[in-house]
Amino acid sequence: MSLPRLRVAAMMMFGSLVFGAAAAAENASVFRVPDIAALPDNAHGRQVRLGRALITKTYAYIGPFGPDPAMRYAGNDLACGDCHLEAGTQTFGLPLVGLYGDFPRYSARSGTDISIEDRINSCMTRSMNGRQLPVDAPAMQALAAYVKFLSSNVPPDKRVPYDRSWQIPELDRAADPIRGKVVYVRVCLGCHQGDGAGIAANPKALVLGYVVPPLWGKGSFNDGAGMARIITLANFAYANMPPGATHATPALSSVEAWDVAAYVESQRRPTKSELARDFSTDLLAKPVDAPYGPYADDFSEAQHKYGPFMPIRAEIAHLKATQKVRSGD
């Protein structure tokens, strides 16, 4: 190649590197998590800060021992931040970043379009094992304001590239609670205790919440919660547990994560009424790991709870294809 051509090629390469760096910088600025400390001390700033406090110390505001009996909407003393780590900002820790722009959206579970407030209330009645917050309640408005704040750097026509959950390979067998107990005793028992009850900040004052949240028992999430599904729990445990572990430096193997999740899911927890109504308008849209029926397929509740899931996925795909043929689509 001649010297002029080499210069042109070098300039083109340099230009592409500069453009790539600029694009990366632009993306970094577009999707940077906003700094709550930068909010002014005005009505909006105070509302967003209250929303963050409700995420990190839910029990102190709307828990069953909260100061205002009329505001005791949560049915346990968990915090939303027990699942949405770092106040909903930790990647692979079920973050809330960018979530606001997803709503309103269609929910296959209810068969209707839902708002961000509806989604928050789904957590209230499932993960928090409580009752719905009124849309105009200060706590609801603060929670929605905080979720909106976490999406404030995301353009309305874009989806934030912020990973909500890590995806580990699925097993070709059922996850095994017996094997999982061995993993639990070795890795989890020291924090979550042998009875899964966690560690309360003060056992005589649960309004102070937990240092380590319960994983089962009356103080835990109910059987309709997202964490009651093994795929959600296994991926969460792999990427985040025990504290200090990450998806890049996990403490568990993927097999151990599945089995320990199976052990946790095998334990007794509060039950949610009327779960049969979930996905009732379209059972084919029901998650394959929903641990309760009815189902569109003939696989057992045990297989839906523990896997393996590939045969279920194949059957659901077949049923969907058959449905399309019958409808003429």
C-alpha positions as CSV (number, residue, x, y, z in Angstrom):
1,M,0.0,0.0,0.0
2,S,1.3,3.5,-0.9
3,L,2.2,6.1,1.8
4,P,-0.9,8.3,0.9
5,R,-3.2,5.3,1.2
6,L,-1.6,4.3,4.5
7,R,-2.2,7.8,5.8
8,V,-5.8,7.7,4.7
9,A,-6.4,4.3,6.3
10,A,-4.7,5.5,9.5
11,M,-7.0,8.6,9.5
12,M,-10.1,6.5,9.0
13,M,-9.0,4.1,11.8
14,F,-8.3,7.0,14.1
15,G,-11.7,8.6,13.2
16,S,-13.5,5.4,13.9
17,L,-11.8,5.1,17.2
18,V,-12.7,8.7,18.1
19,F,-16.3,8.2,17.0
20,G,-16.5,4.9,18.9
21,A,-15.1,6.5,22.0
22,A,-17.5,9.4,21.7
23,A,-20.5,7.1,21.2
24,A,-19.4,5.1,24.2
25,A,-19.1,8.3,26.2
26,E,-22.5,9.4,25.0
27,N,-24.1,6.0,26.0
28,A,-22.3,6.2,29.4
29,S,-23.8,9.7,30.0
30,V,-27.2,8.7,28.7
31,F,-27.5,5.6,31.0
32,R,-25.6,6.8,34.1
33,V,-27.6,6.2,37.2
34,P,-28.7,9.7,38.4
35,D,-27.2,11.0,41.7
36,I,-29.9,11.5,44.3
37,A,-27.6,13.7,46.3
38,A,-27.8,16.2,43.5
39,L,-31.5,16.8,44.0
40,P,-32.5,20.1,45.5
41,D,-34.2,20.3,48.9
42,N,-37.6,21.0,47.4
43,A,-40.9,19.1,47.3
44,H,-39.8,16.9,44.4
45,G,-36.4,16.2,45.9
46,R,-37.9,15.3,49.3
47,Q,-40.5,13.0,47.6
48,V,-37.8,11.1,45.7
49,R,-35.7,10.7,48.8
50,L,-38.7,9.4,50.6
51,G,-39.2,6.9,47.8
52,R,-35.6,5.7,48.2
53,A,-36.1,5.4,52.0
54,L,-39.3,3.3,51.3
55,I,-37.2,1.0,49.2
56,T,-34.4,0.6,51.7
57,K,-36.4,0.7,54.9
58,T,-39.9,-0.4,53.9
59,Y,-40.6,-1.9,57.2
60,A,-40.1,1.4,59.1
61,Y,-42.7,3.3,57.1
62,I,-45.4,0.8,55.9
63,G,-44.5,-2.4,57.7
64,P,-46.8,-4.3,60.1
65,F,-45.2,-2.4,63.0
66,G,-45.0,1.0,61.4
67,P,-45.8,4.1,63.4
68,D,-49.1,4.8,61.6
69,P,-51.6,1.9,61.8
70,A,-53.4,3.2,58.7
71,M,-50.2,3.0,56.7
72,R,-49.3,-0.6,57.6
73,Y,-49.6,-2.0,54.0
74,A,-46.7,-4.4,54.0
75,G,-47.5,-7.8,55.6
76,N,-43.9,-8.5,56.6
77,D,-40.8,-6.6,57.8
78,L,-38.8,-7.1,54.6
79,A,-37.5,-4.1,52.6
80,C,-37.9,-3.8,48.9
81,G,-34.1,-3.4,48.8
82,D,-33.7,-7.0,50.0
83,C,-34.4,-8.0,46.4
84,H,-33.7,-4.7,44.6
85,L,-30.2,-4.4,45.8
86,E,-28.4,-1.1,46.4
87,A,-31.8,0.7,46.5
88,G,-32.6,-0.7,43.0
89,T,-29.3,0.3,41.3
90,Q,-27.2,-2.8,41.3
91,T,-26.8,-4.5,38.0
92,F,-28.0,-8.2,38.1
93,G,-29.5,-7.3,41.5
94,L,-33.1,-6.8,40.1
95,P,-32.4,-3.1,39.5
96,L,-35.2,-0.5,39.0
97,V,-33.1,1.6,36.7
98,G,-35.0,2.3,33.4
99,L,-38.1,0.5,34.6
100,Y,-40.4,3.5,34.6
101,G,-40.3,3.8,30.8
102,D,-41.6,0.2,30.5
103,F,-45.0,1.4,31.7
104,P,-47.9,1.4,31.0
105,R,-47.5,-2.1,29.5
106,Y,-49.6,-5.2,28.9
107,S,-49.4,-7.7,31.7
108,A,-50.0,-11.3,30.7
109,R,-50.6,-12.2,34.4
110,S,-53.6,-9.9,34.7
111,G,-54.6,-9.8,31.0
112,T,-54.7,-6.0,31.1
113,D,-52.5,-3.0,30.7
114,I,-50.9,-2.0,33.9
115,S,-49.3,1.2,35.3
116,I,-46.1,1.5,37.3
117,E,-48.4,1.8,40.4
118,D,-50.0,-1.5,39.5
119,R,-46.5,-3.1,39.3
120,I,-45.5,-1.7,42.7
121,N,-48.7,-3.1,44.2
122,S,-47.9,-6.5,42.7
123,C,-44.8,-6.4,44.8
124,M,-46.8,-5.2,47.8
125,T,-49.2,-8.1,47.7
126,R,-46.7,-10.7,46.8
127,S,-43.1,-10.0,47.9
128,M,-44.3,-7.9,50.8
129,N,-47.2,-10.3,51.5
130,G,-49.4,-7.2,52.2
131,R,-52.2,-5.2,50.7
132,Q,-52.4,-2.6,47.9
133,L,-51.3,0.9,48.4
134,P,-53.9,3.5,47.2
135,V,-52.5,5.3,44.1
136,D,-52.9,8.7,45.8
137,A,-51.1,7.5,49.0
138,P,-47.9,9.6,49.7
139,A,-45.9,6.3,50.0
140,M,-47.1,5.2,46.5
141,Q,-46.4,8.5,45.0
142,A,-43.0,8.6,46.5
143,L,-42.1,5.1,45.3
144,A,-43.3,5.9,41.8
145,A,-41.3,9.2,41.9
146,Y,-38.1,7.3,42.9
147,V,-38.5,4.7,40.1
148,K,-39.1,7.6,37.7
149,F,-36.0,9.4,39.0
150,L,-33.9,6.3,38.3
151,S,-35.0,6.4,34.7
152,S,-34.4,10.2,34.3
153,N,-31.4,9.8,32.1
154,V,-33.0,7.4,29.7
155,P,-34.5,8.9,26.5
156,P,-38.1,7.9,26.1
157,D,-37.5,6.2,22.8
158,K,-34.7,3.9,24.1
159,R,-34.4,1.0,26.5
160,V,-31.7,1.2,29.1
161,P,-29.0,-1.5,28.6
162,Y,-29.0,-2.3,32.3
163,D,-29.1,-5.9,33.1
164,R,-31.8,-6.9,35.6
165,S,-31.0,-10.5,36.1
166,W,-28.1,-12.8,35.3
167,Q,-28.9,-16.0,33.3
168,I,-27.2,-19.2,34.3
169,P,-27.4,-22.4,32.2
170,E,-30.5,-24.4,33.0
171,L,-30.1,-28.0,34.3
172,D,-31.1,-31.0,32.2
173,R,-32.5,-32.5,35.4
174,A,-34.8,-31.3,38.2
175,A,-33.1,-29.0,40.7
176,D,-32.6,-31.1,43.9
177,P,-33.6,-29.7,47.3
178,I,-31.6,-32.5,49.1
179,R,-28.4,-31.5,47.4
180,G,-29.4,-27.9,47.9
181,K,-29.6,-28.3,51.6
182,V,-25.9,-29.3,51.7
183,V,-25.1,-26.1,49.8
184,Y,-27.4,-24.1,52.1
185,V,-25.7,-25.4,55.2
186,R,-22.2,-24.6,53.8
187,V,-22.9,-21.2,52.3
188,C,-26.2,-19.7,53.5
189,L,-27.0,-21.0,57.0
190,G,-24.6,-18.6,58.8
191,C,-26.6,-15.6,57.7
192,H,-30.1,-16.8,57.0
193,Q,-30.1,-19.3,59.9
194,G,-31.1,-23.0,60.0
195,D,-34.9,-22.1,60.0
196,G,-34.5,-19.6,57.2
197,A,-35.7,-16.8,59.5
198,G,-32.7,-14.5,58.9
199,I,-31.4,-12.2,61.5
200,A,-33.6,-9.4,62.9
201,A,-31.9,-6.1,63.7
202,N,-33.8,-6.4,67.0
203,P,-36.0,-9.5,67.6
204,K,-38.1,-7.5,70.0
205,A,-38.6,-4.6,67.6
206,L,-39.2,-5.8,64.1
207,V,-40.0,-2.3,63.0
208,L,-36.2,-2.0,62.7
209,G,-36.3,-4.7,60.0
210,Y,-33.7,-7.4,59.3
211,V,-29.9,-7.4,59.1
212,V,-30.4,-10.6,57.0
213,P,-33.9,-11.2,55.5
214,P,-35.8,-14.4,56.0
215,L,-36.0,-16.8,53.1
216,W,-39.0,-18.8,54.2
217,G,-41.5,-18.9,57.1
218,K,-44.2,-16.4,58.1
219,G,-41.9,-13.4,57.7
220,S,-40.9,-14.1,54.1
221,F,-42.4,-13.4,50.7
222,N,-45.4,-15.4,49.7
223,D,-45.8,-18.2,47.1
224,G,-47.0,-15.7,44.5
225,A,-43.8,-13.6,44.6
226,G,-41.2,-13.5,41.9
227,M,-38.6,-14.9,44.3
228,A,-40.9,-17.9,44.8
229,R,-40.0,-18.9,41.2
230,I,-36.8,-21.0,41.1
231,I,-35.4,-19.4,37.9
232,T,-35.6,-15.9,39.5
233,L,-34.1,-17.1,42.8
234,A,-31.3,-19.3,41.3
235,N,-30.1,-16.5,39.0
236,F,-30.3,-14.0,41.8
237,A,-28.3,-16.2,44.2
238,Y,-25.6,-17.0,41.6
239,A,-25.0,-13.3,40.8
240,N,-25.3,-11.8,44.3
241,M,-25.0,-14.4,47.1
242,P,-23.4,-14.5,49.6
243,P,-22.8,-10.7,49.8
244,G,-19.6,-9.8,47.9
245,A,-20.2,-12.4,45.2
246,T,-20.9,-11.1,41.6
247,H,-21.7,-12.7,38.3
248,A,-18.0,-12.4,37.4
249,T,-16.8,-13.8,40.8
250,P,-19.6,-16.1,42.0
251,A,-19.3,-18.1,45.2
252,L,-21.7,-20.7,43.8
253,S,-21.5,-22.9,40.7
254,S,-24.6,-22.7,38.5
255,V,-25.5,-26.2,39.6
256,E,-25.2,-25.2,43.2
257,A,-27.3,-22.2,42.6
258,W,-30.1,-24.3,41.1
259,D,-30.0,-26.8,43.9
260,V,-29.9,-24.3,46.8
261,A,-32.7,-22.4,45.2
262,A,-34.7,-25.7,45.1
263,Y,-34.1,-26.2,48.8
264,V,-35.3,-22.7,49.6
265,E,-38.4,-23.1,47.4
266,S,-39.2,-26.4,49.0
267,Q,-39.8,-24.7,52.4
268,R,-43.1,-23.4,53.7
269,R,-44.0,-19.8,53.2
270,P,-47.1,-17.6,53.3
271,T,-49.7,-18.4,50.7
272,K,-51.4,-15.9,48.4
273,S,-55.1,-16.3,47.7
274,E,-56.6,-16.6,44.2
275,L,-53.3,-17.5,42.5
276,A,-55.4,-19.5,40.0
277,R,-56.4,-16.2,38.5
278,D,-52.8,-15.5,37.4
279,F,-52.5,-15.7,33.6
280,S,-56.1,-17.0,33.4
281,T,-56.6,-15.2,30.1
282,D,-53.6,-16.9,28.5
283,L,-52.1,-19.9,30.3
284,L,-49.5,-20.2,27.5
285,A,-48.0,-17.0,28.7
286,K,-47.5,-18.3,32.2
287,P,-43.8,-18.7,33.2
288,V,-42.6,-22.2,33.0
289,D,-41.4,-22.1,36.6
290,A,-44.7,-20.9,38.1
291,P,-45.0,-23.2,41.1
292,Y,-48.8,-23.3,41.0
293,G,-51.3,-24.3,38.4
294,P,-53.4,-24.4,36.4
295,Y,-51.1,-24.9,33.4
296,A,-51.7,-25.1,29.6
297,D,-49.6,-28.2,29.5
298,D,-49.8,-31.6,31.2
299,F,-46.5,-31.4,33.1
300,S,-46.7,-31.8,36.9
301,E,-46.6,-29.0,39.4
302,A,-43.3,-30.5,40.7
303,Q,-41.6,-30.2,37.3
304,H,-42.9,-26.6,36.9
305,K,-41.4,-25.9,40.3
306,Y,-38.0,-27.6,40.0
307,G,-37.6,-28.4,36.3
308,P,-36.2,-29.5,34.0
309,F,-37.8,-26.7,31.9
310,M,-36.7,-27.5,28.3
311,P,-39.5,-30.1,27.8
312,I,-42.0,-27.7,29.1
313,R,-40.7,-24.9,26.8
314,A,-40.9,-27.3,23.9
315,E,-44.5,-28.2,24.7
316,I,-45.5,-24.6,25.1
317,A,-44.0,-23.7,21.8
318,H,-45.9,-26.6,20.2
319,L,-49.1,-25.5,21.8
320,K,-48.6,-21.9,20.6
321,A,-47.9,-23.1,17.1
322,T,-51.0,-25.3,17.1
323,Q,-53.1,-22.4,18.4
324,K,-51.9,-20.2,15.5
325,V,-52.7,-22.9,12.9
326,R,-56.2,-23.3,14.4
327,S,-56.8,-19.6,14.4
328,G,-55.5,-19.2,10.8
329,D,-52.7,-16.8,11.8
